[in-house]
Amino acid sequence: MAESESSKNLTKRKGENRDQAEVKKLKTSSSGEELEGSGDNSVRAGGPGVNDENYAGAKVALILARGGSKGIRLKNIKELAGVPLIGWVLRAAKESGVFNSVWISTDHDEIEKVAKIWDAKVHRRSPEVSKDTSTSVETIQEFLKFHPEVKIVGHIQATSPCLHPYVLQEVMKKMDQGYDSVFSVERRHLFLWKEVENEGEKTEPKNFVPSKRPRRQDWKGELCENGSFYFTKREIIMTRGSLQSGKLAYYEMKPEHSVDIDEDIDWPIAEQRIMRYGYFGNIQLDDLKLLVYNIGDDDGKDTCFPQLSDVDSDSIDHLQKKGIKVLLILNRHKIDDILAKNLKCEIKKKDSDKKAFLEKWLKEKNLSWKQVAYIGCEDSDEEFLKSAAVSCAIEGVSQKVIKCANFVYRREREPSRGHHHCNSS
């Protein structure tokens, strides 16, 4: 017999009551407020939500990502080198292994959606801390009121995409040594001058003597706060209203990793920097024996998918001389025999069960996924991108697929010559 609507509602209310009873077991926040929660992966200020890591002493990463950015619209999820901006710091935070959980604090549905794709937990902040005038401290304080179990907050700026996991590991070691706050700095060699605000005033140097101007190599420069991250104990944030107080320490970042994005003009510079110095995941190349390239559902009309003519025969030849086999997978019913011969590699038509096909092929070659580099362009490639030692997704695929890849393959059409180029990022 079908369950009646009234019995469904009764069951639902009982479940909600049980959830609320569990949440009330948590300690209250430092302000004495009681928390309410549910099993959702989000926490909404003033509404339901509970953290899974509900034990005292939790260390969390928290990225503030408001939807109302004035400089660049929805900057926090705009793609940088093929990856949403918050994706770079989420990857570094999660792979550092020093946090019990990684959170995004946002007021925007699209940012929440992207954050969850990248496996972050989401705190839906209240309108009170989502204003243009709201401070980071106010927003973090609200988060902490909903999470009494949190002892240390690693506040990481989404606009610092060149952050590496080892940096976060070293900073957390400092926190474990008893510091109340550790923040990031970079060394700059800038000669500072006093600003002239009123007529008749004269400027003067602030940090050097012009007649004894030091050479760069003879001057250590000055340590400047770069805003990449602030690790702070809960009690400092809640009682002193600050991210930098108590026993302080700084962490000096390498200049190549110190990147900040505020305006549109910063974007191409940051993209070039991250392509050279960014963190692309834990990549193991020592035992690489095979490159698998899934060409996908290309029928010659959809430029989203790579084409067989894009594959560089010289690159394939170079890989195979290095002892790395190359396997191209196509969905086409007919393979161009002449092109296949010129490429000098194995080309297979994709089986309906791609997983079984690949597992069988690897077994025949006596290879494991730890020896494979994989290039994918379809949602069905997600599992293989996760399994491979090195992975690359084609730009334009879903965020689920991009999240699993170390690199994003970018194809740029050159109209005058009619062929494609690619940039790895």
C-alpha positions as CSV (number, residue, x, y, z in Angstrom):
1,M,0.0,0.0,0.0
2,A,1.3,3.5,-0.9
3,E,2.4,5.5,2.1
4,S,0.0,8.4,2.9
5,E,1.1,12.0,2.6
6,S,0.4,12.6,6.3
7,S,2.6,9.6,7.4
8,K,5.4,10.9,5.1
9,N,5.3,14.3,6.8
10,L,5.2,12.7,10.3
11,T,8.3,10.6,9.4
12,K,10.0,13.7,8.1
13,R,9.3,15.7,11.2
14,K,10.6,12.9,13.4
15,G,13.8,12.8,11.4
16,E,14.2,16.6,11.7
17,N,13.7,16.3,15.5
18,R,16.4,13.7,15.7
19,D,18.8,15.9,13.7
20,Q,18.1,18.9,15.9
21,A,18.7,16.8,19.0
22,E,22.1,15.7,17.7
23,V,23.1,19.3,17.0
24,K,22.1,20.4,20.5
25,K,24.8,18.1,21.8
26,L,27.4,20.3,20.3
27,K,29.0,23.1,22.5
28,T,27.5,26.5,22.1
29,S,29.6,29.2,20.4
30,S,31.6,31.7,22.3
31,S,28.7,34.1,22.0
32,G,26.4,31.6,23.8
33,E,24.2,31.0,20.7
34,E,22.7,27.5,20.2
35,L,23.2,25.9,16.8
36,E,20.7,24.2,14.5
37,G,21.6,21.7,11.8
38,S,20.7,19.1,9.3
39,G,22.6,16.5,7.2
40,D,23.1,18.8,4.3
41,N,26.6,19.6,3.0
42,S,25.9,23.3,3.5
43,V,25.5,25.5,6.5
44,R,23.2,28.5,6.3
45,A,23.5,31.4,8.7
46,G,20.4,31.6,10.7
47,G,19.1,28.3,9.3
48,P,19.9,24.5,9.3
49,G,23.3,23.0,8.8
50,V,25.9,21.1,10.8
51,N,29.6,20.2,10.2
52,D,30.5,16.5,10.0
53,E,33.8,17.1,11.9
54,N,31.9,18.1,15.1
55,Y,34.7,17.5,17.6
56,A,36.8,20.0,19.6
57,G,40.1,21.0,18.1
58,A,39.1,20.9,14.4
59,K,41.4,22.7,11.9
60,V,39.6,24.0,8.9
61,A,40.4,25.9,5.7
62,L,38.0,28.7,4.9
63,I,37.8,30.5,1.6
64,L,35.6,33.6,1.5
65,A,33.9,33.9,-1.9
66,R,31.2,36.5,-2.1
67,G,29.2,36.8,-5.3
68,G,29.2,40.6,-5.4
69,S,32.8,41.2,-6.5
70,K,33.1,44.8,-7.8
71,G,36.3,44.4,-9.8
72,I,35.6,41.3,-11.8
73,R,32.0,39.8,-11.9
74,L,31.9,36.4,-10.2
75,K,35.7,36.5,-10.1
76,N,35.9,33.6,-7.7
77,I,34.6,31.1,-10.3
78,K,36.0,32.7,-13.4
79,E,38.2,30.2,-15.2
80,L,42.0,30.8,-14.8
81,A,44.0,28.5,-17.0
82,G,40.9,26.3,-17.5
83,V,40.2,26.0,-13.8
84,P,37.7,28.1,-11.7
85,L,39.7,30.5,-9.5
86,I,38.6,28.8,-6.2
87,G,39.6,25.4,-7.7
88,W,43.3,26.3,-7.4
89,V,43.3,27.0,-3.6
90,L,40.8,24.2,-2.9
91,R,43.1,21.7,-4.5
92,A,46.1,23.0,-2.5
93,A,44.1,23.0,0.8
94,K,42.7,19.5,0.3
95,E,46.0,17.9,-0.8
96,S,47.9,19.5,2.1
97,G,46.3,17.0,4.4
98,V,46.4,19.4,7.4
99,F,42.7,20.3,7.6
100,N,39.8,18.4,9.0
101,S,37.6,20.0,6.4
102,V,37.7,22.6,3.6
103,W,35.0,25.3,3.4
104,I,33.7,28.0,1.0
105,S,31.8,30.8,2.6
106,T,29.5,32.4,0.0
107,D,26.1,34.1,-0.7
108,H,25.8,33.0,-4.3
109,D,24.2,29.9,-5.8
110,E,26.7,29.5,-8.7
111,I,29.7,29.7,-6.4
112,E,28.1,27.1,-4.1
113,K,27.5,24.8,-7.1
114,V,31.2,25.1,-8.2
115,A,32.5,24.6,-4.6
116,K,30.5,21.4,-4.2
117,I,31.8,20.1,-7.5
118,W,35.3,20.6,-6.1
119,D,34.3,18.7,-2.9
120,A,34.3,21.7,-0.6
121,K,31.8,22.1,2.2
122,V,29.7,25.3,1.9
123,H,28.6,27.9,4.5
124,R,25.9,30.1,3.2
125,R,26.6,33.4,4.8
126,S,23.9,35.8,5.9
127,P,23.1,39.1,4.2
128,E,24.5,40.9,7.2
129,V,28.1,39.8,6.3
130,S,27.6,39.9,2.5
131,K,27.7,43.6,2.1
132,D,30.3,45.7,0.3
133,T,31.3,47.0,3.7
134,S,31.5,43.6,5.4
135,T,35.0,42.6,6.7
136,S,36.7,39.3,6.5
137,V,36.8,39.1,10.3
138,E,33.0,39.6,10.6
139,T,32.4,36.9,8.0
140,I,34.7,34.4,9.7
141,Q,33.2,35.2,13.1
142,E,29.8,34.2,11.7
143,F,31.2,31.0,10.4
144,L,32.7,30.2,13.8
145,K,29.4,30.8,15.6
146,F,28.0,27.9,13.6
147,H,31.1,25.7,14.2
148,P,32.1,25.7,17.9
149,E,34.3,22.6,17.2
150,V,36.8,24.7,15.2
151,K,40.0,25.6,17.0
152,I,42.1,26.9,14.1
153,V,41.0,28.7,10.9
154,G,43.2,28.8,7.8
155,H,41.7,31.7,6.0
156,I,42.9,31.3,2.4
157,Q,42.4,33.9,-0.3
158,A,40.9,32.6,-3.5
159,T,42.9,35.3,-5.4
160,S,46.2,33.5,-4.6
161,P,46.1,30.6,-7.1
162,C,49.8,29.7,-7.0
163,L,49.6,28.4,-3.4
164,H,51.2,25.0,-2.9
165,P,50.3,22.3,-0.3
166,Y,53.7,22.2,1.3
167,V,53.3,25.9,2.3
168,L,50.1,25.1,4.2
169,Q,51.8,22.2,5.9
170,E,54.7,24.3,7.1
171,V,52.3,27.0,8.3
172,M,50.3,24.5,10.3
173,K,53.5,23.3,11.9
174,K,54.0,26.8,13.2
175,M,50.5,26.9,14.6
176,D,51.1,23.5,16.3
177,Q,54.2,25.0,17.9
178,G,52.0,27.5,19.8
179,Y,51.6,30.5,17.6
180,D,48.3,32.3,17.7
181,S,48.5,33.6,14.2
182,V,50.7,33.0,11.1
183,F,50.2,35.1,8.0
184,S,51.9,35.3,4.5
185,V,54.4,37.9,3.4
186,E,56.6,38.4,0.4
187,R,59.9,40.2,0.1
188,R,59.8,43.4,-2.1
189,H,62.6,45.8,-3.1
190,L,60.7,49.1,-3.3
191,F,61.9,52.5,-2.5
192,L,59.1,54.3,-0.6
193,W,58.3,58.0,-0.7
194,K,56.0,60.2,1.5
195,E,52.8,61.1,-0.3
196,V,52.2,64.9,-0.8
197,E,48.7,65.7,0.2
198,N,48.8,69.5,0.7
199,E,50.3,72.4,-1.3
200,G,53.6,73.4,0.0
201,E,54.5,70.0,1.4
202,K,57.6,68.2,0.2
203,T,58.1,64.6,-0.4
204,E,60.8,62.7,1.3
205,P,62.1,59.1,1.3
206,K,60.7,56.7,3.8
207,N,62.9,53.7,3.8
208,F,66.2,54.7,2.2
209,V,68.7,57.5,1.8
210,P,68.9,58.7,-1.9
211,S,72.6,59.6,-1.7
212,K,73.3,56.0,-0.5
213,R,70.8,54.2,-2.6
214,P,71.6,50.5,-2.2
215,R,72.0,48.0,-5.0
216,R,69.3,45.4,-5.1
217,Q,71.8,42.6,-4.4
218,D,73.0,44.5,-1.3
219,W,69.6,45.1,0.2
220,K,67.4,42.5,1.7
221,G,64.3,44.5,0.9
222,E,61.2,44.7,3.1
223,L,58.7,42.0,4.1
224,C,55.2,43.0,2.9
225,E,51.9,41.3,3.7
226,N,50.6,39.7,0.5
227,G,47.2,38.5,1.8
228,S,47.5,34.9,0.5
229,F,46.5,33.4,3.9
230,Y,46.0,34.0,7.6
231,F,46.0,31.1,10.1
232,T,44.5,32.2,13.4
233,K,43.2,30.5,16.6
234,R,39.5,30.8,17.3
235,E,39.8,32.8,20.5
236,I,41.8,35.5,18.8
237,I,39.2,36.0,16.1
238,M,36.2,35.8,18.4
239,T,37.5,37.8,21.4
240,R,39.9,40.3,19.8
241,G,38.2,40.7,16.4
242,S,41.5,40.2,14.5
243,L,43.3,37.7,12.3
244,Q,46.7,39.0,13.6
245,S,47.1,39.2,17.3
246,G,48.8,37.3,20.2
247,K,51.9,35.4,19.5
248,L,52.6,36.2,15.8
249,A,54.7,34.7,13.1
250,Y,55.0,35.3,9.3
251,Y,55.6,32.9,6.5
252,E,57.7,34.2,3.6
253,M,56.4,33.0,0.3
254,K,58.5,32.5,-2.8
255,P,58.0,35.5,-5.2
256,E,56.9,33.2,-8.0
257,H,54.1,31.9,-5.8
258,S,53.0,35.3,-4.6
259,V,50.2,36.2,-7.0
260,D,47.2,38.4,-6.4
261,I,44.2,39.1,-8.6
262,D,42.1,42.3,-8.1
263,E,41.5,43.7,-11.6
264,D,41.0,42.4,-15.1
265,I,44.6,43.5,-16.0
266,D,45.9,41.0,-13.4
267,W,44.2,38.0,-15.1
268,P,46.6,37.3,-18.0
269,I,49.6,37.9,-15.8
270,A,48.3,35.5,-13.2
271,E,47.5,32.9,-15.9
272,Q,51.1,33.0,-17.2
273,R,52.4,32.7,-13.7
274,I,50.2,29.8,-12.8
275,M,51.1,27.9,-16.0
276,R,54.7,28.0,-14.9
277,Y,54.6,27.9,-11.1
278,G,51.1,26.7,-10.2
279,Y,50.3,23.5,-8.3
280,F,48.8,20.8,-10.6
281,G,48.5,17.9,-8.2
282,N,50.7,15.2,-7.0
283,I,52.3,14.1,-10.3
284,Q,54.5,11.0,-10.6
285,L,56.4,10.8,-13.9
286,D,59.2,8.3,-13.0
287,D,57.4,5.2,-14.2
288,L,55.3,6.6,-17.0
289,K,54.9,4.0,-19.9
290,L,51.7,5.0,-21.7
291,L,49.8,8.0,-23.0
292,V,46.1,7.3,-23.6
293,Y,44.3,10.1,-25.6
294,N,40.5,9.8,-25.9
295,I,39.5,11.7,-29.0
296,G,35.9,11.6,-28.0
297,D,32.7,12.1,-29.9
298,D,34.1,14.3,-32.6
299,D,32.3,14.0,-35.9
300,G,34.3,16.7,-37.6
301,K,31.7,19.4,-36.9
302,D,31.9,20.0,-33.1
303,T,35.1,22.0,-32.4
304,C,34.7,21.4,-28.7
305,F,36.3,17.9,-29.2
306,P,39.8,17.3,-30.3
307,Q,40.3,16.0,-33.9
308,L,42.7,13.3,-35.0
309,S,44.4,15.9,-37.3
310,D,45.3,17.9,-34.1
311,V,47.6,15.1,-32.9
312,D,51.3,16.0,-33.5
313,S,53.1,13.0,-35.1
314,D,56.5,14.4,-34.1
315,S,55.4,14.5,-30.4
316,I,54.2,11.0,-30.6
317,D,57.4,9.9,-32.2
318,H,59.4,11.7,-29.4
319,L,57.3,10.0,-26.7
320,Q,57.8,6.6,-28.2
321,K,61.6,7.1,-28.5
322,K,61.5,7.8,-24.7
323,G,59.8,4.4,-24.2
324,I,56.3,5.8,-23.7
325,K,53.6,4.0,-25.8
326,V,50.7,6.0,-27.2
327,L,47.1,4.8,-27.6
328,L,44.5,6.9,-29.3
329,I,40.8,6.1,-28.8
330,L,38.3,7.2,-31.3
331,N,34.5,6.8,-31.6
332,R,34.6,7.0,-35.4
333,H,33.3,4.1,-37.4
334,K,36.1,4.4,-39.9
335,I,39.8,5.3,-39.2
336,D,41.8,7.1,-41.8
337,D,44.4,4.4,-42.5
338,I,46.9,6.8,-44.1
339,L,46.8,9.2,-41.1
340,A,47.0,6.3,-38.6
341,K,50.1,5.0,-40.4
342,N,51.7,8.5,-40.3
343,L,51.1,8.8,-36.6
344,K,52.9,5.5,-35.9
345,C,50.9,4.6,-32.8
346,E,48.1,2.3,-31.8
347,I,44.6,3.6,-32.7
348,K,41.5,1.8,-31.4
349,K,37.8,2.3,-31.9
350,K,36.2,2.9,-28.5
351,D,34.3,-0.1,-27.2
352,S,30.8,0.4,-25.7
353,D,32.3,-0.5,-22.3
354,K,35.4,1.8,-22.3
355,K,36.4,0.7,-18.8
356,A,36.5,-3.0,-19.6
357,F,38.3,-2.2,-22.9
358,L,41.0,-0.2,-21.2
359,E,41.5,-2.6,-18.3
360,K,41.9,-5.5,-20.8
361,W,44.3,-3.5,-22.9
362,L,46.5,-2.5,-19.9
363,K,46.5,-6.1,-18.7
364,E,47.7,-7.3,-22.1
365,K,50.5,-4.7,-22.0
366,N,51.3,-5.6,-18.4
367,L,50.8,-2.0,-17.3
368,S,49.0,-0.4,-14.3
369,W,47.2,3.0,-14.1
370,K,50.2,4.3,-12.1
371,Q,52.1,4.1,-15.4
372,V,49.5,5.9,-17.5
373,A,49.0,9.5,-18.6
374,Y,45.4,10.1,-19.7
375,I,43.8,12.9,-21.8
376,G,40.0,13.0,-21.6
377,C,37.3,15.0,-23.1
378,E,34.0,13.4,-21.9
379,D,32.2,13.0,-18.6
380,S,32.9,9.2,-18.9
381,D,36.6,10.0,-18.6
382,E,36.3,11.1,-15.0
383,E,37.2,7.7,-13.5
384,F,40.3,7.3,-15.8
385,L,41.5,10.8,-15.0
386,K,41.4,10.0,-11.3
387,S,43.2,6.7,-11.8
388,A,46.0,7.9,-14.1
389,A,49.4,9.0,-12.8
390,V,49.1,12.2,-14.9
391,S,45.8,13.5,-16.3
392,C,44.6,16.2,-18.7
393,A,41.1,17.4,-19.6
394,I,40.1,19.2,-22.7
395,E,39.0,22.8,-22.1
396,G,35.2,23.1,-22.4
397,V,34.3,19.8,-20.7
398,S,32.3,19.8,-17.4
399,Q,33.8,21.0,-14.1
400,K,33.4,17.5,-12.8
401,V,36.0,16.3,-15.3
402,I,38.3,19.4,-15.0
403,K,38.4,18.8,-11.2
404,C,39.9,15.4,-11.7
405,A,42.7,16.5,-14.1
406,N,46.1,17.8,-13.4
407,F,46.2,19.9,-16.5
408,V,43.7,21.6,-18.9
409,Y,44.4,21.3,-22.7
410,R,43.6,24.5,-24.4
411,R,43.0,24.6,-28.2
412,E,43.3,27.9,-30.0
413,R,42.2,28.2,-33.6
414,E,44.5,30.2,-35.9
415,P,42.1,31.4,-38.7
416,S,44.7,32.2,-41.3
417,R,46.2,28.8,-41.2
418,G,43.2,26.7,-40.3
419,H,44.7,24.5,-37.7
420,H,44.9,24.3,-33.9
421,H,47.4,25.0,-31.3
422,C,47.3,24.0,-27.7
423,N,48.6,25.3,-24.4
424,S,49.0,23.0,-21.4
425,S,48.0,24.7,-18.1
